[in-house]
Amino acid sequence: MSLTTLKPLLGDAKKKGYAVGAFNVVNLETIRGVIKAAEDLRSPVILQLAEVHLPHAPLEYMAPIMIEAAYKADVPVAVHFDHGTSFESISCAIKNGFSSIMFDGASYSLEDNIRLTKEIVKLGRSFDITVEAELGQVGGAEDGNKSVDHHLTDVAEAITFTNRTLVDALAVSIGNLHGQYIEEPLLRFDRLKALRESTEVPLVLHGGSGISPMDFRTCIKNGIRKINVGTALQLSSSEKIKTYCDANSRPAYFSIMDFAIEGTYETVKEHMQTFMSDGKA
C-alpha cells in the first residue's frame, strides 16, 4: 500500500465516517512508533514534519527516512509537510519527495491567502501531490481561550476560498489551539457544522493534543477528516524517558530510544482508536 497522498485517505475517511491521524515526527524514534501503531491497528496514517521543527529535524535528513518508512509500511501512508510558510520551504519538501504539503497563509488577508494558495496548488498539481491550506488562525494553547472567536474560520470566506483555490483539504479554526492546552478547549461545533455544510472539501483539525475523545468524535461527526497531533507524542515519550532515567543512575542510551518509540506508539494507538481509523487500512 505504502506511499500515498491525502486525497485517497481523506476520501475514504469521508465515505466511512472516520478521521486520519496526522502525527508530527521529529526523529527516527517517532517515525518508528507511528508506523508500528498504524500497522498493528491496520490504520491509514499521515507522517508529518512541521516547518517549525526544521531547526531540530532538518528536512533533508528527515525526508528520506519518512519516505522509506512509508514505502515499507503495509498500510497507506502519506508524507506531509506541515505549516509551510514560504514557496522555498514547500518547494524543498516537494523536491525531497513529500507526497503532500500544507501552505499556511492564514496570517495574510483573504485575497493574499487566496492568491498565494492558488500558486501552491498549481505547483502541487504539477507534481501530483495534494495541498492543504488554512483559513482562520489557529493560535497557541499558551494563550488559552482568550479572543478565540476573533480567529474563527468565516463560513462565507471558506466558500470563496475553497472555490477559488481548489485545495484538497482545509484546516479550520473552531477554537482549537496548537500545543498543550492550559485550560479546557472550547470548540465551536456550531461553526464546524456550518463549515461542513458549506463546502465539500475535507476539513482538518489542528491542535489535537489535549482534546477529549468525546470532542474528537463530535468533530469527526461534523466533517473533520484529518487531525493533527504532535505535542501529545512528545509529552508521552518524555514522561517515559524521565521515569526510566529517574530510576537508573546510568541510563542506557538505546533504552532511552526504546522508551521514545514506546511512548509514541502508545499515544498514536490511543488516538487512532479514538479517530476510528483502526481497521480501515
C-alpha positions as CSV (number, residue, x, y, z in Angstrom):
1,M,0.0,0.0,0.0
2,S,2.8,2.3,1.0
3,L,3.2,6.0,0.0
4,T,0.1,7.9,-1.0
5,T,-1.4,11.4,-1.0
6,L,-4.1,12.9,1.2
7,K,-6.8,12.5,-1.5
8,P,-7.5,8.8,-1.2
9,L,-7.0,8.8,2.6
10,L,-9.4,11.6,3.3
11,G,-11.9,10.4,0.6
12,D,-12.1,7.0,2.3
13,A,-12.4,8.7,5.7
14,K,-15.3,10.8,4.5
15,K,-17.0,7.8,3.0
16,K,-16.7,5.7,6.1
17,G,-17.0,8.4,8.8
18,Y,-13.7,8.5,10.5
19,A,-10.6,10.7,10.6
20,V,-7.0,10.0,9.7
21,G,-4.3,10.9,12.3
22,A,-1.5,13.2,11.1
23,F,1.3,12.8,13.6
24,N,4.3,15.1,13.8
25,V,7.5,13.2,13.8
26,V,10.9,14.7,14.6
27,N,13.3,11.7,14.6
28,L,13.7,8.0,13.8
29,E,12.0,7.0,17.1
30,T,8.8,8.9,16.5
31,I,8.6,7.6,12.9
32,R,9.0,4.0,14.1
33,G,6.4,4.5,16.9
34,V,3.8,5.9,14.5
35,I,4.3,3.3,11.8
36,K,4.2,0.4,14.3
37,A,0.9,1.7,15.7
38,A,-0.6,2.1,12.2
39,E,0.4,-1.4,11.2
40,D,-0.7,-3.1,14.4
41,L,-4.1,-1.4,14.2
42,R,-4.4,-1.6,10.4
43,S,-4.9,2.1,10.2
44,P,-4.0,4.6,7.4
45,V,-1.8,7.3,8.7
46,I,0.0,10.6,7.9
47,L,3.6,11.1,8.8
48,Q,4.0,14.9,9.2
49,L,7.0,17.2,9.6
50,A,6.3,20.8,10.5
51,E,8.4,23.7,9.2
52,V,8.8,25.0,12.8
53,H,10.7,21.8,13.7
54,L,13.3,22.0,10.9
55,P,16.0,23.5,13.2
56,H,15.8,20.3,15.2
57,A,14.8,17.9,12.4
58,P,16.3,19.1,9.1
59,L,14.1,18.3,6.1
60,E,17.0,16.8,4.1
61,Y,17.7,14.3,6.8
62,M,14.1,13.5,7.8
63,A,12.6,13.2,4.3
64,P,14.5,10.0,3.2
65,I,13.6,8.2,6.4
66,M,9.9,9.2,6.4
67,I,9.5,8.2,2.7
68,E,11.4,4.9,3.2
69,A,9.1,4.2,6.2
70,A,6.1,4.9,4.1
71,Y,7.2,2.7,1.2
72,K,8.0,-0.2,3.6
73,A,4.7,0.1,5.6
74,D,1.9,-2.4,4.8
75,V,-0.7,0.3,5.4
76,P,-1.3,3.5,3.4
77,V,1.0,6.4,4.5
78,A,1.0,10.0,3.3
79,V,4.2,12.0,4.0
80,H,3.1,15.6,4.7
81,F,4.9,18.9,5.1
82,D,3.0,20.9,7.8
83,H,2.6,24.7,8.1
84,G,4.9,25.6,5.2
85,T,5.1,29.4,5.1
86,S,7.2,30.0,2.0
87,F,7.5,28.9,-1.6
88,E,11.1,28.0,-0.8
89,S,10.4,25.6,2.1
90,I,7.4,24.0,0.3
91,S,9.5,23.6,-2.9
92,C,12.2,21.9,-0.8
93,A,9.7,19.5,0.6
94,I,8.4,18.6,-2.8
95,K,11.9,18.2,-4.2
96,N,12.7,15.8,-1.3
97,G,9.7,13.6,-2.1
98,F,6.9,14.6,0.2
99,S,3.5,13.4,-1.2
100,S,1.5,16.2,0.4
101,I,2.1,19.8,1.6
102,M,0.3,22.4,3.6
103,F,0.6,26.1,2.9
104,D,-0.2,28.3,5.9
105,G,-1.3,31.7,4.6
106,A,-3.8,32.3,7.5
107,S,-1.9,35.4,8.6
108,Y,-2.5,37.1,5.2
109,S,-5.6,38.9,4.1
110,L,-8.2,36.7,2.4
111,E,-7.2,37.9,-1.1
112,D,-3.5,37.4,-0.5
113,N,-4.1,34.0,1.1
114,I,-6.2,33.0,-2.0
115,R,-3.5,34.3,-4.4
116,L,-0.6,32.6,-2.7
117,T,-2.5,29.3,-2.1
118,K,-3.5,29.2,-5.8
119,E,0.2,29.3,-6.7
120,I,1.0,26.5,-4.3
121,V,-1.9,24.4,-5.6
122,K,-0.7,24.9,-9.2
123,L,2.8,23.8,-8.1
124,G,1.3,20.8,-6.3
125,R,-0.7,19.7,-9.2
126,S,2.4,19.7,-11.5
127,F,4.0,17.2,-9.1
128,D,0.8,15.2,-8.5
129,I,0.8,16.0,-4.7
130,T,-2.1,17.2,-2.5
131,V,-2.3,20.6,-0.9
132,E,-3.8,21.6,2.4
133,A,-4.4,25.3,3.3
134,E,-5.6,27.2,6.4
135,L,-8.3,29.7,6.8
136,G,-8.8,31.4,10.2
137,Q,-5.9,31.4,12.6
138,V,-5.2,28.5,14.9
139,G,-3.4,30.2,17.8
140,G,-1.2,28.8,20.6
141,A,-2.6,26.9,23.6
142,E,-0.5,29.1,25.9
143,D,-3.0,31.9,25.2
144,G,-5.9,29.8,26.4
145,N,-9.4,30.5,25.1
146,K,-9.0,34.3,25.1
147,S,-10.1,36.1,21.9
148,V,-10.5,32.8,20.1
149,D,-13.8,33.9,18.4
150,H,-11.8,36.7,16.6
151,H,-9.8,34.0,14.7
152,L,-12.6,31.5,13.8
153,T,-12.9,30.5,10.2
154,D,-15.6,32.5,8.5
155,V,-18.2,30.4,6.6
156,A,-18.7,32.8,3.7
157,E,-14.9,33.2,3.3
158,A,-14.5,29.4,3.4
159,I,-16.8,29.0,0.4
160,T,-15.0,31.7,-1.5
161,F,-11.6,30.3,-0.6
162,T,-12.2,26.7,-1.5
163,N,-14.0,27.6,-4.8
164,R,-11.2,29.8,-5.9
165,T,-8.1,27.8,-4.7
166,L,-9.3,24.2,-5.3
167,V,-7.4,23.0,-2.3
168,D,-7.6,19.3,-1.4
169,A,-8.1,20.0,2.4
170,L,-8.8,22.9,4.6
171,A,-7.6,23.5,8.1
172,V,-10.2,25.4,10.1
173,S,-10.2,27.4,13.3
174,I,-13.1,26.4,15.6
175,G,-11.5,27.1,19.0
176,N,-8.7,24.6,18.6
177,L,-5.2,25.6,19.6
178,H,-1.6,24.4,18.9
179,G,0.4,23.0,21.8
180,Q,-0.5,21.8,25.3
181,Y,-3.9,23.3,26.4
182,I,-3.7,25.2,29.8
183,E,-7.5,25.1,30.1
184,E,-10.2,23.0,28.6
185,P,-10.6,23.8,24.9
186,L,-14.0,25.4,23.9
187,L,-14.7,24.1,20.5
188,R,-17.4,25.8,18.4
189,F,-19.2,22.8,16.9
190,D,-21.9,25.1,15.5
191,R,-19.2,26.8,13.4
192,L,-17.8,23.4,12.3
193,K,-21.2,22.2,11.3
194,A,-21.8,25.3,9.2
195,L,-18.4,24.9,7.5
196,R,-19.1,21.2,6.7
197,E,-22.5,22.2,5.2
198,S,-20.9,24.9,3.1
199,T,-18.1,23.0,1.3
200,E,-17.2,19.5,0.0
201,V,-13.5,20.0,0.8
202,P,-12.3,17.7,3.6
203,L,-11.8,19.6,6.9
204,V,-8.7,19.4,9.1
205,L,-8.3,20.0,12.8
206,H,-5.0,21.3,14.1
207,G,-4.0,21.3,17.7
208,G,-5.3,17.8,18.6
209,S,-3.2,17.3,21.7
210,G,-5.5,17.6,24.8
211,I,-8.9,17.5,23.1
212,S,-11.2,14.9,24.7
213,P,-12.2,11.7,22.9
214,M,-15.8,12.9,23.0
215,D,-15.0,16.2,21.4
216,F,-12.8,14.4,18.8
217,R,-15.8,12.2,17.9
218,T,-18.1,15.2,17.6
219,C,-15.6,16.9,15.3
220,I,-15.4,13.8,13.1
221,K,-19.2,13.5,13.0
222,N,-19.2,17.1,11.8
223,G,-16.8,16.7,8.9
224,I,-13.2,16.6,10.3
225,R,-11.3,14.1,8.3
226,K,-7.6,14.8,9.3
227,I,-6.5,15.5,12.8
228,N,-3.0,16.8,13.7
229,V,-1.3,15.5,16.8
230,G,2.2,16.4,17.9
231,T,2.6,17.7,21.5
232,A,0.9,14.6,22.9
233,L,3.6,12.3,21.4
234,Q,6.4,14.4,22.9
235,L,4.8,14.5,26.3
236,S,4.2,10.8,26.4
237,S,7.8,9.9,25.3
238,S,9.4,12.5,27.6
239,E,7.5,11.1,30.6
240,K,8.6,7.6,29.9
241,I,12.2,8.6,29.4
242,K,12.1,10.7,32.6
243,T,10.7,7.8,34.7
244,Y,13.4,5.5,33.3
245,C,16.2,8.0,33.9
246,D,15.0,8.7,37.5
247,A,15.1,5.0,38.3
248,N,18.6,4.4,36.8
249,S,21.8,6.2,37.8
250,R,23.4,5.2,34.5
251,P,20.6,5.1,31.9
252,A,21.4,3.4,28.6
253,Y,21.1,5.5,25.5
254,F,19.4,2.7,23.5
255,S,16.9,2.2,26.3
256,I,16.0,5.8,26.1
257,M,15.4,5.4,22.3
258,D,13.2,2.4,23.0
259,F,11.1,4.4,25.5
260,A,10.7,7.2,23.0
261,I,9.4,4.7,20.5
262,E,7.1,3.1,23.1
263,G,5.7,6.5,24.2
264,T,4.9,7.5,20.6
265,Y,3.4,4.1,19.8
266,E,1.0,4.1,22.8
267,T,-0.2,7.6,22.2
268,V,-0.7,7.2,18.5
269,K,-2.5,3.9,19.0
270,E,-4.9,5.6,21.5
271,H,-5.6,8.4,19.1
272,M,-6.2,6.1,16.1
273,Q,-8.8,4.2,18.1
274,T,-10.5,7.5,19.1
275,F,-10.4,8.7,15.5
276,M,-12.0,5.3,14.4
277,S,-9.3,4.8,11.8
278,D,-8.3,1.3,13.2
279,G,-9.2,-1.5,10.8
280,K,-9.7,0.9,7.9
281,A,-6.4,0.1,6.0
